[in-house]
Structures are given as structure tokens and as C-alpha cells.
Amino acid sequence: MKQLLLAALAVLLVCFSATAQETSIQPVLQEHQETILKSSRKTIGPAIDAIAASGLPQAQAVLEAWANKEMWSRESDGQFFKGEEAEDKQVRLIDFDTGDVVGAIAKSDLKQLKPNSGIRAMISTALVRFQLMDPDPAKRQDALTSIQRDPEASLLEPLRASFESETDPVLLAQKQRLERLLTIGYDTDTSARITAIDDMSGDLGVDLRATLNPLVATTRAVAPEAVPEGINVAKILSPGEDDFTEAQAYDMLVAKGLAPPRIPDDAIRNALADNISGGRVAGFPLAILDNDENRRAAYIRLAEEGLAPPFVTEEQIQASLGQHVFFDSYADRSPEVTEAAVAALRKIDTKVGLNQSLDLVLDALSLASIYFLAAIGLAITFGVMGVINMAHGEFIMMGAYTGYVVQQIIPDHTISIIVAIPLAFAVTFAAGVAMERLVIRWLYSRPLETLLATFGISIALQQLAKNIFGTQARPLTSPGWLDGALVMNDVVSISYIRIAIFVLALIFLGVFLFIMKRTRLGLETRAVTQNPRMAASMGINPGRVNMLTFGLGSGIAGVAGVAIGLYAKVTSELGSDYIVQSFMTVVVGGVGNIWGTLLGATMIGFLQKGIEWLNPSNTLAAQTYMIVFIIIFIQFRPRGIIALKGRAAGD
């Protein structure tokens, strides 16, 4: 009976020992102890793979401690622990299996594992399979980022296995997209790869194009007589055709050691010079070696005598080319996959082209809205009143600086912009009224004197701004809700600031139309524009109307300055950057017509963006071409797109 009990106890001890080993990570570490301690990137791979493939929950903790340089080896027995530095140059050791503190040991009795960047990258890749199902969403996101940065075929199955446990819909969508990309690049099942390509065909993501492009990348190669088996041929090349010259083809043969190199003329001359004897070279008198044909004949004789490398004739070159086949081969060996990838890339290229056109249209509309905002005030002062106001740009600058000053007083950017817009209107309205009363009113119907006077005021206002604010650009910060951009896809996006400026331009279009069509000032302005004497005889004060109209145009320029300041740098030269485009917008659209100004701004915006698209490396050239085009346009339509009858038109 006693013997039976002892035998049963022995069996239990064996079973317990086996179970402990199956649930302990230490045996795995000990099996690869030498490799782990050596920490060589060339040999560490099997040890990392063994830990990751152990299926033990402790594997993640081991890999994380190793990557963070927190893993230590006890020199007395070679056991591995997680270590935390303690006092008196000791390290507190924590058992990987139990999580218990084993004790504190002097650093001199331990060896700290310090993996280099290459080994840490390998550990990070192994950790991904654990992090994909980590309870912490941040770690799952980090795992996906790691896979995107360094994709591998071994990560495909762990990624698929993590779908079922994923509770975050955003992360699940990322995992599913990443799984499709890895399937395209690494799955061994050809049909699965083709299905994944078809599923994502037409997607505009840069990551998809980055996955498909390597599949259709080609390598130029040469082989004797026929293409070897197993090569996925993209194209058979004929020397002398398809931009593949015979010289390039023969150079390939020489580089592969399949043909002797050609002898250049310099080498021929040097060989002849080295073998001159008695006024002759290989029996040829020096006197006749004054042309290429004779020099080559002499060289061939030298080669026959073994005194020079053999000369390759044109017939030999053609014979060598005829004995070999030249071809471009795909990097991927599956013709079905490359065919599907090529078709998908063609579809993507078409969609990218369409979306680039849409992006160009949005950019042009954005630029047109900026020009319209800058020109709408000038459409009143120049278009309606006929005043050539060269200081209009400085009213834009004053509005931008008003916004900057308000932001220095009110730190909340949203409130400051709300306050700055009406305040900029008030400041520039007052400045415009003062300018009209003090200068412009004495110069009506004298355009040259008006131009010179307002140009002088422009210079004075710029210098005043430099004296007050300095020459350094001042920030006009947009509210936080205008940060970023509206991203439609990986090709098309537009910043929220540009959208806001576009909306503001539409608002000012509506305000202007309301003032001109529905208010007494608009009625009086139109009356004075058409016939000032008749308007005066009807009780309208032309001087008062001109003052308010000029002030209105200047005030709108100030508000435009606040909007433009959010987009461009605020300096004393801000207005001069837009004055030329403003005048072009008004003149091209039709002097004195708000709809013409809108069309003019649209035309100039699209024209400039179109020229920049054709010549993206030189924006100055784009502006030059635009001005030339407008000069030609005015020759055929001197009154602009929509002509206005009345004083402004010269009637």
C-alpha cells in the first residue's frame, strides 16, 4: 500500500513539473539563452520567434521588457527577469511567470540586455501579434501603425485573427483595410490576392498604390535564346525599337559577361602608340594611320597577333544581339496578379486625374474668392465712382493690422475675429471718408492727378505701418475650428480657412447687391453714376453720395484685409500684393458691375491656377503669362466681360 502511494505521488510530481514547464516562459528563454545574451541581429531571429510563438501570455511581457532594456540575466544560473533599478546599485528582479518580486541583487551579479535599434525593430514586429488584441485601444493602434510601417507576411494571420475580438469600429475598419493590403502583397493564394485587388480597385489611398506599384515594377534582363521558365514577362524587347537602342542592349551583354566589350577609339590610339616599331604599327606605315578605317585595320592585326584585346566588329555585335533575348520582367511571379494590379492602377490613375482636376478647380475657386474679396471694394471706388485709388491695397493692409491689434487685446481667437471684422470696417470706412473729403473730392474727372495723389498716400500709409508695427510679419491667427482641412480623399482637400474666405466672399456679394438694389444709398449711388446733374436736380447730394460710397468701398477692403490676413502674412506690403490683381479683376470683369467683378475674379483665379499647373516650378512666370493674356483680352473686349453704361464707362 505504501509503495502504491509513493508511486502515485511520483506521477503527480512528474505531471506537476510538466504542467509548470508548459506554462512557464523560462524554459523557452533558457533554450535560446546563448543567442539572447549574444544579441546579434543576424542570429536573434529564431529566439524572438520562439518567444512570440510560445502561446504563453508572459511572452508579451518578456518582449516588452526586452525592447525597453528592462530584461536582466542572473549570472549565477542564467535565469531571465524583468529588472527595476533600486538603491545601492541593486536591481529588483521580477519573475516573468508569476509577476512576483524575487529580490534585489547587485548589478555586478547581473547582465542587462541592451538590444540595438535593429533588434528592437524585430521585437516590435513580434509584439504586434499580441498588441493587436491588447485591451488598450492605444496599443492596438500602435500595432496597426507598426504593421503599416513594416509589413510582413507573418503578420497577416494574426491580423485576421484579431477581427473577431475588435470592438472599436474605427480600428476594425483600419484592420480590415490593412488585411486587404497585406493579402495583396503577401498572401500565397493567388485567387485571394486577385480578389483583394478587385475589392480595392479604384481606391485613391496612397497606401494602396504603394502596395500595387511593387507588383508591377519591372526589371530589364537578358537571357540566351529564350526566356527562362517561371519568369513573369512584362514585355519582350527588340534592340533598336521601343526606346531600347542596340548600344544599350550590347552594353547589357557586356555587363552580364555574355559578350566582349567594345574597344573605344581612345584605346585603339593608345594600343597603336604602344606598338610603334620602325615607323610602323603591325606593318602599317604611320603616315596612313590618319583615319579611323586604317587605325582599326592596324588594331585588328595587333589583336590577331595577341598584342591587344580582340576588336569587336559590327557583325559580331549583331550576331551577339541575335543570340539573346531581352525582356522586362515583373517583380511578382504571378501573371494573374500583375494583370489585375495593372488594371487596378489604370483605374486608379483615371480617378486620380479626375480628382486632381477637381482639386485644381477648388484651388482656383479659393483663389478667385480671395481676389474677389480684395477687388469688391475697388469695384465700388473705381468701378462705380471712376476713382483710380492706388491706396486701395493699403486699406486691405489696415484691415489686417486691425485684426492683429484686436487679437493682442482679446486672446480668444474666435471672439477677436468677430470683433475685428466690424471694427476693421469702421476703421477703413473712416479712413476712406477722410481720404475722399481731403483729397479725392478735389480731383474728380482728373484721373492722372488722382492716380498720383493716391499713389503718394499709398507710400505714406506703408511707411506709417512700418513705423508702428515694424517690418516683421505679424501673425493673424485663425480660430481653432478653422485649423486643418476638409479632406475628401487622398487627392482632394481644401483648408477650412479657404472655405471660410469663399463663404465670406459670397456673403459680401449678397451684402453689396442688397445695398445697391434695396437701400436708399444704393439708389442714390446708381443715380449719381448714371447722371450726376439730373440726380442733383432731384435733391440728391452727389458729394455726400460720393463720400459714403468711397467709404463703403474702403470699409469692405478693410474686412477683406482681415480675411486675407488669416491666409497670408500681415506686413506693410500686404496690400501691394493684391492691388494689381484687384485692378485686373475689375477691368476684366467690366468696370462698375459687381457680376463682372465676380466673373473677372473667377477668370483670373482659374487662369493663374491653370498656368501654375502647367508650369508649377515658376509662379512668377505664371503671373507674367496671366498679365500678357489679360492685355490681349482687353484688346478685344476693352470694357470687360460685362460692360456698364454710365459715368464709369465713359458714356
ROMARZA-996258 format. One record per residue: residue in three letters; x, y, z of N, C-alpha, C in turn. Coordinates in steps of 0.2 Angstrom, whole numbers, plus 5000, padded with zeros to 4 digits. Layout:
<atoms>
ALAXYZXYZXYZ ...
</atoms>
This chain:
<atoms>
MET500449945000500050005000500450065000 LYS501050065004501450125005501850134998 GLN502050074995502350084988501850114983 LEU501250094983500750124978500650204979 LEU500650224986500650294987501250334985 LEU501850304986502450334983502450344976 ALA502150284972502150294965501650344963 ALA501150344966500650394964500850464965 LEU501250474971501550544972502050564967 ALA502450514965502950524960502650544953 VAL502050514951501750534945501450604945 LEU501150614951500950684952501450734952 LEU502050724954502650774954502850784947 VAL502850724943503050724936502550774932 CYS501950754933501350794930501450864931 PHE501550884938501550954940502150984937 SER502750954937503350984934503250994926 ALA502850944923502750954916502251014914 THR501751024919501251074918501651144919 ALA502051144924502451204926502851224920 GLN503151184917503651194911503151224905 GLU502551194904502151214899501851284900 THR501851304906501551374907502051424909 SER502751404909503251444911503651474904 ILE503851534904504251564899504951554899 GLN505151534905505851524907506251474903 PRO505951414902506251364898506351384891 VAL505951424888506051454881506651494881 LEU506651544886507251584887507851544888 GLN507851494892508451454893508751424887 GLU508251394883508351364877508751404872 HIS508651474872508951514867509451564871 GLN509651544877510051584882510651614878 GLU511051574875511651604872511551654866 THR511051634862510851684857510651754860 ILE510151744865509951814868510451854871 LEU510951824875511451854878511951884873 LYS512051854867512451874862512151934859 SER511551944858511151994855511452014848 SER511451974844511751984837511151994832 ARG511052044828510452044824510451994819 LYS511051964817511051914812510751844815 THR510851834821510651764824510051774829 ILE509751834831509251834836508551814834 GLY508451814827507851804824507451744827 PRO507751684827507451624830507251624837 ALA507651664841507451674848506851714849 ILE506851764845506251814846505651774843 ASP505651734838505151694835504851644840 ALA505351614843505151564848504751594854 ILE504951644856504651684862503951704860 ALA503851734854503251754851502751694850 ALA503051644847502651584845502451534851 SER502751554857502651504863501951504865 GLY501551554863500751554865500651564872 LEU501151584876501151604883500951674884 PRO500551694889500351764890500951804892 GLN501451774895502051804898502551834892 ALA502351804886502851824880502851894879 GLN502251924879502151994878502652034883 ALA502552014889502952054895503652044894 VAL503851984891504651974890504852014885 LEU504452014879504652054873504752134875 GLU504152154878504152224880504752244885 ALA504852204890505452214894506152214890 TRP506152174886506752164882506852224877 ALA506352244874506352304870506552374874 ASN506252374880506352434884507052434888 LYS507452384887508052374890507952364898 GLU507452324900507252314907507352234908 MET507652194904507752124905508452114907 TRP508552074912509152064915509251984916 SER509951964916510051894916510551884923 ARG510351834927510651824933511251784931 GLU511851804933512451764930512551704934 SER512251694940512351634944512051574941 ASP511451584938511051524935510851544928 GLY510951604925510751614918509951634918 GLN509651634923508851654923508751724921 PHE508251734917508051804915507451834919 PHE507551894920507051934924506952004922 LYS506352024923506252104922506552134928 GLY506952194927507352224932507052294933 GLU507052314939506952384941507552414945 GLU507852464943508452484947508252514954 ALA508552484959508452504966509052544969 GLU509052554975509552594979510252554979 ASP510752584981511452554982511652504976 LYS511552534970511752494964511452424964 GLN510852414966510552354965509952354960 VAL509752294958509152294954508652244957 ARG508052264957507452224960507252184954 LEU507252114955507152064950506352044950 ILE506052044945505352024945505251964940 ASP504951904943504851844939504351854933 PHE504551834927504151844921503451804922 ASP503551744925502951694926502451714931 THR502751734937502251754942502151824943 GLY502551864941502551934942502751954949 ASP503051914953503251924960503951954960 VAL504151994965504752014966505251964969 VAL505751944965506151884968506651914973 GLY506851974972507352004977507752054974 ALA508152094977508652144975509352114975 ILE509652124969510352094968510752144965 ALA511452144967511852194965511952194957 LYS512052244954512152254947512752214944 SER513252204949513852164947513752094946 ASP513152064949512951994948512451984942 LEU512352034938511852034933512152054927 LYS511752044921511952064915511352094912 GLN511352164910510752194907510752184899 LEU510252164897510152164889509952224886 LYS510452254882510352314879510252304871 PRO509752284869509652274861509752344857 ASN510052334852510152394847509552404843 SER509552464839508952484836508652424831 GLY509152394828508952334824508552284827 ILE508852254833508452204837507852234840 ARG507852294842507152324844506652324839 ALA506852344833506352334827506052264826 MET506552214827506252144826505852134832 ILE505952154838505552134844504852174843 SER504852234840504252274839503852234834 THR504152204829503752174824503452114828 ALA503752074832503552014835502952034840 LEU503052094843502552114848501852134845 VAL501852144839501252164835500752114836 ARG500852054836500352004836500052004843 PHE500352024848500052024855499652094855 GLN499952144853499652214853499052224849 LEU498952184844498352184840497752164844 MET497752124849497252104854497252134861 ASP497752184862497852214868497152254870 PRO496952244877496352284879496452364878 ASP497052384878497152454877497052474870 PRO496652514868496552534861497152574858 ALA497552614862498152644860498652594858 LYS498752544861499252494859498952454853 ARG498352444852498152414846498252464840 GLN498152524841498352574836499052574834 ASP499452574840500152574839500352514835 ALA500052454836500152394832500052404825 LEU499452434823499252444816499752494813 THR499952544817500552594814501152554812 SER501352504817501952464816501852424810 ILE501352394809501252354803501252394796 GLN500952454796500952494791501652514789 ARG502052524794502752554793503252494791 ASP503152434793503552374792503152314791 PRO502752314785502352254784502752184783 GLU502452134785502752064784502252014783 ALA502451964779501951904778501751874784 SER502151874789501951834795501451874800 LEU501351934798500851974802500151964799 LEU500051934793499451934790498951884794 GLU499151834796498651784800498451814807 PRO498951844811498751874817498351934816 LEU498351974811497952024809497252004808 ARG497151944804496451924803496151894809 ALA496651864813496351834820496051884825 SER496351944824496152004828495452034827 PHE495152014821494552044819493952034824 GLU493951974826493351944830493351984837 SER493851994840493852024846493952104846 GLU493952134840493952204840493252234841 THR493252284846492652314847492552384845 ASP493152414843493152484841493052484833 PRO492552514831492352514823492852544819 VAL493152604822493752634818494352594817 LEU494552564823495152514822494952454818 LEU494352434818494152374814494252394807 ALA493952454805494052474798494752474796 GLN495152504800495952504799496152434798 LYS496052394802496252324802496052284795 GLN495452294794495152264788495552294781 ARG495652364781495952394776496752364775 LEU497052364781497752334781497752264779 GLU497252224781497252154779497252144772 ARG496852184769496752184761497452204758 LEU497752254761498452274758498952214759 LEU498952184765499452134766499252074762 THR498652064761498452004756498652014749 ILE498652074747498852094740499652084740 GLY499952094745500652094745501052034747 TYR500651994751501051934754500651864754 ASP499951864753499651804753499851754748 THR499951694750500151644745499651614740 ASP498951634742498451614737498351664732 THR498451644726498351694720497651724720 SER497151684720496451704720496351754725 ALA496551744731496451784737496751854735 ARG497351854732497651924731497251954725 ILE497051924720496651954715496051984717 THR495651944722495051964725495152034729 ALA495752034733495852094736496052154732 ILE496352144726496452194722495852224719 ASP495452174717494752194714494352234719 ASP494352214725493952244731494252314732 MET494852334731495152394732495252434726 SER495052404720495152444714494852504713 GLY495152554712494852624711494952664718 ASP495252634723495352674729495952714728 LEU495852774731496352834730496852834735 GLY496852784740497352784745498052784743 VAL498552824746499252814744499452744746 ASP499252724751499452654754499352604749 LEU498752604745498552554740499052554734 ARG499152624732499652624726500352604728 ALA500552614735501252594737501252514737 THR500652484738500652414738500652384731 LEU500252414727500252394720500852404715 ASN501152464716501752484712502252434712 PRO502452404718503052354718502852294714 LEU502252274714501952214710502152224702 VAL502052284700502152294693502752324691 ALA503252334696503952354695504252304690 THR504652334685504952284680505752294681 THR506052244679506752234679506952214672 ARG507452254669507652234662508252184663 ALA508152124659508552074659508752044652 VAL509251994652509451964646509551894647 ALA509351854642509451784643509651754636 PRO510051694636510251664629509651634626 GLU509551654620509051614616508351624618 ALA508151604624507451604627507351634634 VAL506751654636506651674642506651614647 PRO506951614653506951554657506251544660 GLU506151484662505551464665505351504672 GLY504751514673504551544679504651624679 ILE504851654674504851724673504251754671 ASN503951804675503351844673503551894668 VAL503551884662503751934657503251994656 ALA503552054657503052114655503152134648 LYS503752124645503752144638504452114635 ILE504352094629504952064625505252124621 LEU505852144622506152204619506552184613 SER506552234608506952224602507452274602 PRO508052264601508552314601508452364595 GLY508452424596508352474591507652494591 GLU507252464595506552494595506352504602 ASP505752534603505452544610505952584614 ASP506352634612506752674616507352624619 PHE507452574616507952524618508452514612 THR509052554613509452554607509952494607 GLU510252484601510652424601511252434605 ALA511552494606512052514611511952494618 GLN511252504620511052484627511052414628 ALA510752384622510752304623511452274623 TYR511852294619512552264619512952284626 ASP512852344628513052354635512852314640 MET512252284640511952244644512352174644 LEU512452154638512852094637513552094640 VAL513852154639514552164641514452154649 ALA513952194652513952194659513752124662 LYS513452084658513252014661513851964659 GLY514351994656514951944654514751904648 LEU514251914644514051874639514351894632 ALA514651954632515051974626515652014628 PRO516152014623516752054625516552134624 PRO516952174628516752244627517052274621 ARG516652324618516952364613517552404614 ILE517952414609518652454610518452524608 PRO518552574613518452644611519052664607 ASP518852724603519452754599520052774603 ASP519952794609520552814613520952754614 ALA520652694616521052634617521452614611 ILE521052624605521452604599522052644598 ARG521952714599522552754598523152734603 ASN522952724609523452704614523852644612 ALA523452594610523752524608524252534602 LEU523952574597524452594591525052624594 ALA524952674598525552714600526052664604 ASP525852624608526252574612526652524607 ASN526352514601526652464597527052494591 ILE527252554591527652584586528352554585 SER528552534579529152504579529452514572 GLY529952554571530252574565529852614560 GLY529452654563528952694559528352664557 ARG528252604560527652564558527352534564 VAL526652514563526252484568525952424564 ALA526152364567525852304564525952304556 GLY526452334554526652334547526252394543 PHE525952434546525652494543526052554544 PRO526252584539526652644540526252704544 LEU526552734548526252784552525852844548 ALA526152854542525852904538525152894536 ILE524952824535524252814533523752804539 LEU524052814545523552804551523252864553 ASP523052904548522752964549521952964549 ASN521652904548520952904548520752844552 ASP520052834554519852784558519852714555 GLU519752714548519752644545520452614545 ASN520952654544521652624544521852604551 ARG521652654556521852634563521552574565 ARG520852564563520552504565520852444562 ALA521052444556521352384552522052374556 ALA522452424558523052414561522952374568 TYR522452404571522252374578522052304577 ILE521652284572521452214571522052174570 ARG522552194567523152154566523552144572 LEU523552194576523852194583523452144587 ALA522852144587522452094591522552024588 GLU522652014582522751944579523451924581 GLU523851964582524551944585524551944592 GLY524051954596523951944603524252004607 LEU524352064603524652124606524152164609 ALA523552154608522952194610522352154611 PRO521852174615521252144616520852134609 PRO520452084608520152074602519652134600 PHE519652154594519152214591518552184590 VAL517952214592517352184591517052224585 THR516852184580516652214574515852224574 GLU515552264570514852274570514452214568 GLU514752164564514452104563514452064569 GLN514952064573514952024579514452044584 ILE514352114584513852144589513152124587 GLN513052124580512352104578512252024579 ALA512851994578512751914580512551904587 SER512951944591512851934599512151954601 LEU511852004598511252034599510651984597 GLY510851944591510351904588510351834592 GLN510851824596510851754600510551764607 HIS510351824609510051834615509351864615 VAL508951854620508351884621508351934626 PHE508051994625508052044630507252054632 PHE507152064639506452074641506452114648 ASP505852134649505652164655505252114659 SER505452104665505052054669504752094676 TYR504152064677503852094683504152064690 ALA504152104695504452084701504052024704 ASP503352024703502951974706502951914700 ARG502951854703502951804698502351774695 SER501751804698501051784696500851824690 PRO500751804684500451844679499751874680 GLU499351824683498651844685498651904690 VAL499151904695499151964700499352024696 THR499852024692500152084689499652104684 GLU499252064681498752094676498252124680 ALA497952094686497452134690497752194693 ALA498452194695498752254698498752314692 VAL498952294686499052344681498352374679 ALA497852334679497152354678496952404683 ALA497052384690496852424695497252494695 LEU497852494694498252554693497952604688 ARG497752574682497552614677496852644679 LYS496452614683495852634685495952694690 ILE496452674695496652724700496952794696 ASP497352784691497652844688497052884685 THR496552854682496052894679495652934685 LYS495552894690495152934696495652984699 VAL496252974699496753024702496753084697 GLY496753074691496753134686496153174687 LEU495553134688494953174689494953214695 ASN495153184700495153214707495653274707 GLN496253264703496753314703496453374699 SER495953364694495653414691495153454696 LEU494853414700494353444705494753484710 ASP495353454712495753494717495953564714 LEU496153554707496353624704495753674704 VAL495153644702494553684702494453724709 LEU494553684714494453704721494953764723 ASP495553744721496153794722495953864718 ALA495753854712495553914708494953954711 LEU494453914713493953954716494153984723 SER494553954727494853984733495254044731 LEU495654044726496054104724495554154721 ALA495054134717494554184715494254224720 SER494054184726493654214731494154264735 ILE494754254735495254304738495354364734 TYR495354354727495454414723494754454723 PHE494154414723493554454724493454494730 LEU493654464736493654504742494154564741 ALA494754554738495154614738494954664733 ALA494554644728494354684722493654714723 ILE493254694728492554714728492454784731 GLY492954804735492954874737493154924731 LEU493654894727493854934722493354934716 ALA492954884716492354894711491954944713 ILE491854974719491455024721491855094719 THR492455094722492855164721493055174714 PHE493255124711493555134704492955114699 GLY492555064700492055044695491455094695 VAL491255114701490655154701490855224701 MET491355244705491555314705492055344700 GLY492355294697492855314692493555334695 VAL493655324702494255354705494755294705 ILE495355314702495955264702496255274709 ASN496155234713496355234720496955184721 MET497555204721498155164721498255144729 ALA497955184733497955164740497455114743 HIS497155084738496655034740496954974743 GLY497554954741497854894744498054914752 GLU498254974753498354994760497754994764 PHE497155004762496554994766496554914768 ILE496654874763496754804765497254794770 MET497854824770498354814775498054844781 MET497754894781497454924788496954884791 GLY496554844787496054804790496454744793 ALA496954714790497354664793497754684799 TYR498054734799498354764805497854774811 THR497254794809496654804814496554734817 GLY496454684813496354614816496954594821 TYR497554614819498154594823498054634830 VAL497954694830497854734836497354704840 VAL496754694837496254664841496454594845 GLN496854554841497054494844497554504850 GLN497854554850498354574855497954594862 ILE497354614861496954634866496454584869 ILE496154544864495754494865496054424863 PRO496254384868496654324866496254274863 ASP495654274864495154224861495154234854 HIS495354194850495454204843494754204839 THR494254164842493554174839493254234840 ILE493254254846492954324848493354384845 SER493954374845494354434842494254444834 ILE494154384831493954394824493254424823 ILE492754404827492154434827492154504828 VAL492554524833492654594834492954634829 ALA493554604826493954634821493554654815 ILE493154604813492854624806492454684806 PRO491954704811491654764811492054824812 LEU492554814817493054864818493454884813 ALA493754834809494154844803493654884798 PHE493054874797492654904793492554984795 ALA492454994801492455054804493055094803 VAL493655064804494255104804494355124797 THR494355074792494455094785493955134782 PHE493255124784492755174782492955244784 ALA493155254790493355324792493955344788 ALA494455304787495055324783494855344776 GLY494355304773494155314766493755384766 VAL493355394771492955454771493455514771 ALA493955514776494355564777494755574770 MET494955524767495355524761494955564755 GLU494355544755493855574750493755644751 ARG493655664757493555734759494155774758 LEU494755754760495355794760495655794753 VAL495655734749496055734743495555724737 ILE495155664737494855644731494355694728 ARG493955724733493455774731493655824726 TRP494355844727494655904723494855874716 LEU494855814715495255784709494755744705 TYR494055744706493655714701493755734694 SER493655684690493755694682494455714681 ARG494955704685495655714684496055654686 PRO495955604681496255534683496955534685 LEU497355574681498155574682498255594688 GLU498055654690498155684697497955644702 THR497355604701497055564706497555504707 LEU497755474702498255414702498855434706 LEU499155494705499755514708499655534715 ALA499155564717498955584724498855514728 THR498455474725498355404729498955364730 PHE499355364725500055334725500455354730 GLY500455424731500855454736500555434743 ILE499955434744499555414750499755344752 SER499755304746499955234747500655224750 ILE501155254748501855254750501855284758 ALA501455334759501455364766501155314771 LEU500655284769500255234773500755174775 GLN501055154769501555094770502155114775 GLN502355174775502955194779502655204786 LEU502055224787501755234793501655164797 ALA501455114793501355044796502055024798 LYS502555034794503255014796503455044802 ASN503355104803503555144809503155114815 ILE502555094814502155074820502255004822 PHE502254964817502254884818502954854816 GLY503354894813504054864811503954834804 THR504554804802504554774795504354694796 GLN504454664802504254594803503554574802 ALA503454524799502754494798502454484805 ARG501754504805501454494811500954444810 PRO500854404816500354344815499654364816 LEU499154344811498454354812498154284813 THR498054254819497954184820497254174819 SER497054114815496354094814496154064820 PRO495454054821495154014827495353944826 GLY495353904831495553834831495053794827 TRP494453814826493953774822494053794814 LEU494553834813494753844806495353814804 ASP495653774809496353744808496153674804 GLY496653654800496553594797496253604790 ALA496053544787495753554780495153504780 LEU494753514775494253464773494553414768 VAL494653354770494953304766494453264763 MET494353264757493853224753494153154752 ASN494753154750495153084749495953104749 ASP496353054747497053074747497253114742 VAL496853144738497053184732496753254733 VAL496153254735495753324736495653344743 SER495853404744495753434751495753504750 ILE495453544755495453614755495453634762 SER495853684764495853714771495253744773 TYR495053744779494453774782494553854781 ILE495153874781495153954780494953974774 ARG495153934768494953954762494253944761 ILE493953894764493153884764492853944767 ALA493153964773492854024776492954094772 ILE493454094768493554154764493054154758 PHE492954094755492454084750491754104752 VAL491554084758490954094761490854174762 LEU491454204765491354274766491354314760 ALA491654294754491554324748490854324746 LEU490554264746489854254745489354304749 ILE489554314755489154354760489254424757 PHE489854444756489954514754489654524747 LEU489554474743489254484736488454504738 GLY488154464742487454474744487354544747 VAL487854564752487854624755487854684750 PHE488354674746488354734740487754734736 LEU487554674734486954684730486354714734 PHE486254694740485754724744485754794745 ILE486454824746486554894747486354934740 MET486554904735486454934728485754934726 LYS485454874728484754864725484154884730 ARG484354884736483754884741483854944746 THR484354984745484455044750484455104747 ARG484355164750484255224748484955244745 LEU485555224749486255244747486355214740 GLY486155144739486255114733485855154727 LEU485255174728484855204723485155274721 GLU485355304727485755374725486355364722 THR486755314723487355294720487255284713 ARG486755244711486655224704486455284700 ALA486055334704485855394700486355434699 VAL486855444704487455484703487855454698 THR487955394697488355364692488055374685 GLN487455364684487155374678487155444675 ASN486955494680486855564678486955604684 PRO487555634686487555664692487155734692 ARG487155764686486755834686486055824687 MET485755774684485055754685484955734692 ALA485355694695485255674702485255734707 ALA485755774705485755834710485155884709 SER484855884703484255924702483655884705 MET483655824707483155784710483255784718 GLY483755824720483855834728484355784731 ILE484755754726485255704729485855744729 ASN486255744735486855774736487455734733 PRO487655744727488255704724488855694729 GLY489055754732489655754736489555704742 ARG488955704745488855664751488855584748 VAL488555574743488455504740489155484738 ASN489555524735490255504734490655484740 MET490555534745490955514751490755454754 LEU490055434755489855374758490055314754 THR490055324747490155264743490955254743 PHE491355304743492055294744492255254751 GLY491855284756491955254762491755184763 LEU491155164759490955094759491455054756 GLY491755074750492255034746492855024751 SER493055074754493655064759493555024764 GLY492855024767492754984773492754914771 ILE492454894765492454824763493154804762 ALA493654844759494354824759494654804765 GLY494454844771494654834777494454764780 VAL493854744778493554674780493954624776 ALA494054634770494454594766495154584769 GLY495454634771496054634774496154584780 VAL495554584784495554534790495554464787 ALA495154454782495054384779495754364776 ILE496054404772496654394769497254384774 GLY497254424779497754414784497754344788 LEU497154314788497154244791497554194786 TYR497554214780497854164775498554184773 ALA498754254773499354274770499754314776 LYS500354324775500754364780500554434781 VAL500454464787500254534788500954574788 THR501054614783501554654783501354724780 SER501754774780501654834777501554834769 GLU501754784766501754774759501154724757 LEU500754704762500154664761499754684755 GLY499554754755499154774750499354774743 SER500054794743500354794736500354724733 ASP500354674737500254604734499654594730 TYR499154634732498454624729498154674725 ILE498554734725498254794721498254784714 VAL498754754711498754734704498154694702 GLN498154634705497554584704496954614705 SER496854664710496154694711495954734705 PHE496454774702496354814696496154774690 MET496554724689496454674684495754644684 THR495554624690494954594691494354644689 VAL494354704691493854754690493854764682 VAL494454774680494454794672494254734668 VAL494454674669494254624665493554604666 GLY493254614672492554594673492154644670 GLY492354704670491854764667491854814673 VAL492054874671492054924676491354944679 GLY491354944685490654964689490154914689 ASN490254844687489754794688490054744693 ILE489654734698489854684703489854614700 TRP489354594696489454524692490054524688 GLY490254574685490854574681491454564685 THR491454594691491954584696492054514698 LEU491454484699491454414701491754364695 LEU491554384689491754344684492454354682 GLY492654424683493454434682493854404687 ALA493654404694494054364699494054294697 THR493454264695493454194693493954174688 MET493954214683494354204677495054214678 ILE495254264682495954274684496154214689 GLY495754194693495954144698496054074694 PHE495654054689495653994686496254004681 LEU496354064678496954074673497654064677 GLN497654094683498354084686498454014689 LYS497953984691498053914694498153864688 GLY497853884682497953844676498753844674 ILE498953904674499653924671500153894676 GLU499953894683500453874688500453794687 TRP499853764685499853694685500253664679 LEU500253714673500753694668501453704669 ASN501553754673502253774675502353784682 PRO502353724686502253734693502953754697 SER503453754693504153774696504253854696 ASN503853884693503953954692503253994692 THR503154014698502554054699502554124697 LEU503154154696503254224694503054224686 ALA503254164683503154164676502354154675 ALA502054124679501354114679500954184679 GLN501154224683500954294684501054334678 THR501654324675501854364669501454344663 TYR501354274662500854254657500154274658 MET499954274664499254304665499154374663 ILE499654414665499654484663499654494656 VAL500054454652500054454645499354434642 PHE499054384645498454364642497954414643 ILE497954444649497454494650497454554646 ILE498154574644498254634640497954614633 ILE498054554631497754534624496954534625 PHE496754504630496054504631495654574631 ILE496054624634495754694634495754724627 GLN496254704623496254724616495554704612 PHE495254654614494654634611494054654614 ARG494054654621493554674625493754734630 PRO493854794627494154844631493654864637 ARG493054854637492554864643492454804647 GLY492854754646492754694650492254644648 ILE492154594653491654544651490954574651 ILE490754614656490054644656490254724657 ALA490054754651490154824651489554864655 LEU489754924658489254964661489155024658 LYS488555044657488455114654488355164660 GLY488655224658488655274664489255314664 ARG489355354669489955394670490555344670 ALA490555294674491155254675491355224668 ALA490855214664491055184657491255234652 GLY491255304654491455354650490855374645 ASP490255354646489655374642489455444644 
</atoms>
